[in-house]
Amino acid sequence: MRLALIHIVQETNDFNPVLTTLSDFEAFGLYEGEEIARHFGEIGQIGGHYAAVKESGLAVETVPIIRAWAVAGGRISREAFDFFQAKIRAGLETVGPIDGLVLHLHGACAAEGIDDVEGEQAELCRRILGPDVPILLGLDHHANVTQKIMANCTAIVGHRTQPHDVFDTGKVGTEVLLRILTEKCKPVMAWRKIPLLSHQEQFLTSKGPMKIWFDRARALEADRRVLQASNYPMQPWLDVAEGGWSTIVVTDGDQALAEKLADELADLAWSMRDDFQVREAVSVDDAVRKADAAERGMIVLSDTGDTVFGGAAGDSNLLLESMLRLGIRNKALIPLISPQAVATLTAAGEGAEVTLPLGGDAATAFFKPLTVTGRVRKLGNGAIPLKFNHQTEVDMGRVAVFDVGPVTLLISELRGVAGNVPDVYEAFGIDLADYKMAVLKTASNFQYFDRIASGLVRADTRGPGQSDVFTLPWQRIPRPVYPLETISDWRAHSSQPGAGTS
């Protein structure tokens, strides 16, 4: 049995004006052919695929074609889109006969002039492979499911948790594909499109309404006829023509059951629509005061509006400004992405005292530069080793460690993982035990700081990833959509309502 493997992942934030280019993918490594198994055969979504193959005991040859991953950001450039289309085409046209395709995409990727990147990629795969080769699509559960995605894939699986367990998704997906190929399953899919948005403050699947929704999907899978039930609370900052939440049910030949269960999951999400809107973040100043006054550290300060893991540009200075103005008593860590600042500090050299503007270089609609004076502690560049669920290292470009009063800034040239993983601080000799506060540029992926954090405070910051979805400059998302408009019957405004009734 021969399975081809393609992994191309990026999550788009339409309110970040900075394009994601091939260099952003290269920072995390672009790999082709057998290099993919050597680097990712035991980690991430690809590692999950290989684990499923091994556990199956079947004679399976995996033919990896391309692996490309970039941290979330603005739309990918047309050059990057065309590059990946060419790689997909060349790979599938030369791979020889295959029994199935394992296709790992994100689902919320848009490009210059193209809303539905994954739909285009899936359609290209189907066009080359023909109608009979099964395509198993693995998606991030923040995907935006579209007509084109559904029309070109045999079965679809999604992340089952937030924070994401990408290894699990890769393993589950390949297990489903192997069932299709060896048990002669006849997968059929039903899906619903829900005119719903929500910020990410209620996105964790360990509690609240998201746990209820995702637990129900897992319960449905207890029925052997259900190959997969997956929910897709679309990431909140994708402004596209088919935008909105979705749910998909895949069954073995039972279309009526798939339709019934898709209705159930969609209705359940809709019944909790107001619960998803509950806000927990506090004002910037209150967040800083609360973290500074905590009895023990370290306290994670979530910069919700500048969530780099949600595609923001990483150039917010709002928490920095508050800390300096309020005169915090304890030390704090803040990441910042600013090629201009890194260039200035690198030119000044280690030990130099520098006055310069910080922040607001990219998302100028949200942030303005703040002039500060500080001292360059350390400069560096190159690959940084990581304990990260996607890979083992990342290129952050040139990096400057810059001390401004009680605040230590890790300023990077490239996006990398910002400061969301402790390893990047430790790589530059920063002792995390010296700090009371760490600003994480993420709205939900705090897990990498679990070993050292003793508390979490969400700051209600503005920015491309802000919780306030009402004031974002929406242009393309289908309207009406809840909560931007008041809707009582989701089916009346859905492009994929099914035949059920609320």
N, C-alpha and C positions, 0 to 999 in steps of 0.2 A: 504494500500500500504506500503510495507517495502523496505527501501533503506539501503544498507550497505555503510559505509563511511570509506575510507582509505586515509591517508594523510602522505606521506613520501617524504621529500624534501631536496635535497642538490645539489649545483651547483659546478661542478668540474673545477679546473684550473690545466691543465696538466703540467704547468711549475713551480708549487709549489711542491717540492719533499716531503713535510710533509703529511703523510696519515691522512685522516679524520677518526676517530675511533668512537666507540660507546660513549666514554666519551664526544666527541664534541656534539653529539645529547643530551646526558644527561644534558649538561650545559644549554640547552634550554628546557629541560623537555621531557621525554618519557612518553606518556600517553596511556592507553588502556581503552576500555569500556566506562562506563558512566562518568568517570573522564574527558573525552575529551569535552563533552558538558558543564560540569561545568566550565572548564577553558577557552574554546574557543568558546562557544555558541554565543557570540556576537562580536567577533573580528576575523580578518584575513579571510582566505579563508573558513574556517569552519563556521565562523560567517555568511558569505555570503550565504552559503548553508542553514543554519537554517532560515535566513531572507526570502529566496525564498520560503521555505516550508510554513512559517507562512503567507506570503502574498498570497500564492496560495489558501488558505482556504481549501485545501484538507486534508483528514485524512491520514497523512503520519507518519509512524514510522521510525525514523532514528536509525540504529544500528551501532554505531561507533566501529571500530575495533582497529585502532592504529593511533596515531599522533606522528610523529617524524620530527623534523626540525633542521638543523644545518646550521650555516653561511657557505658561500662558502669556499672551501679549496681544498687541493689536493685530489686525488682519495680516495674513501672510502675503508677501509680495507676489505679483503675478509670475515673476521669475521663479520663485520657490514652487508655486503651484505647477507651472509647466515642467519644472525639473522632476517633480515627483510623478507627474503623469507619464513622462518619458521613461522613468525608471520602472514604473509598474508595467507599462507596455512592453518594454524590452525584456523584463524578467519573465513575464507570463508567456511571451511569444517564443522564448528560447528554453523554457524549463522542461519541455517535453510533456508526455502524457502524465496527468495527475488525477488522483481520485477525489481531491477536495482542496479547498483554499481556506486557510486560517487567516482572516483579515482583521488586524487590530488597528482600529481608528479611534478618534475621540468622539466625534459626533457634534461638536460645537465649534468647528473650524470654518472660518470664512476667509476669503481672499479678496484682493482688489477686483471689484466687479463681479464677484461670485459669492453668493450667500451660502451655498450648500456644497462645500468642498467634498465632504464624505459621500454625498450622493453622486457627484461626478466621478469619484474614485471607484465607488462600487459599480456604477454603470459601465465604466471602462473595463473593469475586471469581468463583468458578465458578458460584455460584447466580445472579448477575446476568448473566454472559456466556453461560451455557448450556454444553452439552457440546461444542460444535464449535470454539469459539475457542481456539487453543493458548495456554497460559499457560506462559511460560518463567520459572522461579524461580531466582534467583541467591542463594546462601546463603554465609554465613561458614562456614569449615570447622570451626569450633567449635560448629556447630549441633547441636541435638538433633532428629533426624529422627523424625517420628511418622506414624502411620497416616493421620491427617487431611491432613498435608502431601502424602504420596504419593498419596492418593486424588483430590486436586483439582488437580494440576499435570501438564502434558504432558511436560515435561522439566526436569531440575534440574542445575545446575552449582554448583560450589563453589570457594572460594579454592584456589589451587594451591600457595601458599607461606605460610610463617610466618617472618618478618613478612609480613603480607598484602599482596598486590599487587591492590588493589581495582579499579584501572583494567583490569587483565588479566581479572578476573572479569566485569566489565561487557562487555568486548569479546567474550570467548569466549561468554558467554550469548547475546548478540544474534546472533553468527555462527551459533550452533546454531539459533536461532529462524528466521533467514533461510533456512537450509538446509531446515528443515521446510516453510517456506512456498513456496520457489521450486523446490526439488528434489523436492517431494512425498514427503519422508521420512515414514515411519510410526513415530514413536518409541515404543519400549516400554521399560519400566524394571524392573529387579530390584534388590532391596535386602536387606540383612542387618542385624539389630540384634545388637550384640555386648555382652554383660554385662560391661563393662570401664570402669574409671575410671583416671585417672592425673593426677598433678600436672603443672604446665606446664614443669618443668625440662628435659624431653626433647621439647618441642613444636616446636623449630626444625626446619624441613625441610631445612636445609643440612647436617645431620650426623645420625649415629646412626640409631635405628630409624625415626624419622619420615621421614627421607630415603629409606630403603629402601622404606617403604610408599608414599610419594607418587611416587617414581620408577617404581614398578611400575604405578601408575595411568596415568602418562604413557606408559609403554611400551604399555599396552593400547590407548591412543588412536591408536597408529600404524595400527591396522586401521581402514580407512575405514568399516566397518560400525559401529564404536563411536563414537557421537556425543559421549559424555562418560563418564569414570570418575572418581568423586569420593569422597574419604574424609572422615569426620567424627569426629575425636577430640573428643567433646563437651567443652566447657569444664568444668573439674572442680568448679564450685561451684553447679551447677544441681540442685536437689533436687526432682525432678518425677516424676510417675507413670510416664512412658515414658522415663526417662533412660537413657543409655548411648551407647556409640559406634555408628557406622553406616558403611556403605559403599553407594554407589548406582552402578549401571551403566546407561547409556542406549544402546540400539542402534537401528539402523534396521530395525525389523520382525523382528528375530531374538531372540525371547524365550529360546530355549534358550541362545544365546550369552550373553545378559545374565545369566541365572541362573548359568551356569558361571563367568563372570568375577567375579560378585559373591561366589560361594563362595570363589574364589581369593583375592580381596582380604581377605575376612573371616578366612580361615584364616591368611593371612600376618600380619595384625595379631595374631591370637591366639598365633601361634608366638613373637612377640616381646613378649608381655605383661610378662614380668619385666624386659626391657630398658627398657620405658617407665617403670618404677618407680625406676630408678637416680637417686639423689639426689646433687647436686653442691654444694648450699648448705652453708655452715659456720655455726657458732654466731655470734650477734650480736657478741659481744666479739672473736672471732677475725676476723670480717669487717672490723671497724673497725680492728683492729691491722694486718691485712694491707694494707688500703688506705692507712693512714697511713704505713706503712713502705715503700711502693712507691718505686722509684727515680725514677720520673717520672710525672707526672700528665697528663690527669686520669683518675682511677679511678672507674668507675661502680660504685656499690653498689646492688645490686638488693634492694629491700624486698619480697621475694616475698609475704609475708603481707598486705601492704597495697597490692596491685596495683590501682591505680585503673583501669588499662586492662583489668583483669579483674573490675571491679565492686566492689572494696573501697571503703570510705568515705574513705580518705586521711587518717585521723586518728591513725595510729600514731605514737608518740613513742619507740619502743624504740631506734632507732638514735641519736636525739638523746640519750637518757639515757645510753647507752653512751659516746658521744663525750665528753660532759661529765664523766662519772665517770672515764673512763680518761685524761682530759686530753690529747686529741690535739694533736700539734705543728703540724699543717697545717690549712688552712682548708677548710670543708665547706659544701656547699649542701644544704638539705633543704626540700622542699615540704610544706605542711600545709594541709588543708582544714578551716577552723573559722570559721564566721560569728560565733561568740561572741568569739573572740580578735580578729578583724578589727574588730568593733565597739568593743572595749576600746582597741585600739591607735589606731584612728581618732579616738576621743574624746580620747586623750592627745596626739596630734599629733606631727608630725615632730620628731625631736630629743629627745623625752621618754624618760626612763628609766622602765621599767614592770616591775613584778613581777606575774605572772599564771600561772594554770594553763594548760598546753598539752596537747592531745591527749586522746583518750578521750571526745570529745563524742558520737560516733555509735555506734561498735562497742564498747559498754561491756562486752560479754562478753569482749573480748580486751585492752582497754587501759584504764589508769587515768590521770587527769591528773597531769602532772609540773609542779611549780611552778618557774619560772625567772625570772631577772631579765635584762633586756637593754635595748637602745636602738632606738627606731623610726628607721630610716634614711629610708624613703620610703613615701608613701601614693599610691594611684592607683585608677583604675577605668576602665571602658569596654572597647571592643573592642580586642583585641590581634592584630596581623597575625601570620600563621603560615606557615611552610613545612611543610605537613602534607599527608598524602596524601588527606585527605578534603575539606579546604576551606582558605580563605585567611585566616580570622580566627575568633576565639572570644571570647566574653564571660566573663571570670573573676569578674565582680562587683567589689566592692571588694577591693583587695589591699594588704597591708602587708608591707614588707621589714623584718625584725626581726633585729638582730644580738645573739646570745647567745654571748659569748666568741668562740671560733674558728668558730662556726656562724652562717651566714646563712640565715634561714628566709624562704621566700616563702609567706606565709599568705594564702589566697584564700577569698572568701566562697562562690563557686560552684565546682563541680568542674572545669570546663574540661578541660585536659589535665594538671592538676597541674603538676609540673616536668619532665614527660617529654619536652618539646620545648624546646631551648635558647632559642628566641625569647622565651619568657615572662620569662626572666631578663633578657635583653638589652633588652626593652621597658621595664624599670624601671632601666636604667642599670647593671646588674651586669656587670662584666667577668669572664667565665668563666676567663680566663687567670690570675686571682688565686687560683683554687681548685684544691686537690689532689683533692678528692672531691666527687662529686655523687650524692645518693641519688635513684634513679629508682623510682617507685612502679609498677613493672611487672615481670612475671616473664620477659618475652621481647622486648618492643619497645624495644630499645636503639638502633635504627638512627638515630634522630634525633641522637644524640650521636656518631655515627661519626667526624665530621670533627674532633672534639676529644678523644675518649677514647683512652687508651692501654692500658686494661685493664678487666676486669670481675671483680667479686667478688659472689657470691650470698650474701645473708644469710638464714639460716633463721629468719625471723621468724614469729611466730604472727599470726593475723588471719583475716578472711573469705576471703582468697586463699591461705592457707597451703599449703605442700607436704604437710604431714601430713594426708592425707585421712582417716586412721583416727579422729581425735578430733573431727572436725566433727560437729555434731548432726544427722545424717541422719534424715529422717522419712518421705519419700515415694518415694525412688528404689527401683526394683524390687530385691528381694533374692532370692537371693544375687547379689552382683556382685563381680567381682575388682578389687582385692585385698582388699576388706573381708571377703570370704569366700574360701576356697580352692575353686577350681572346676577340674576337669580337662577337661570337655566343655562348650564354650560353647553348643552347640546345645541341650543339655538344659535350659538355663535362659533361652533366647532367645524373645522374642515374635515374631521373624521369622527363623527358623533356615534356611529354605530346605530343599531336599531332599538336600543334599550330606552327605557324611560326612567327618569329620576324618581 
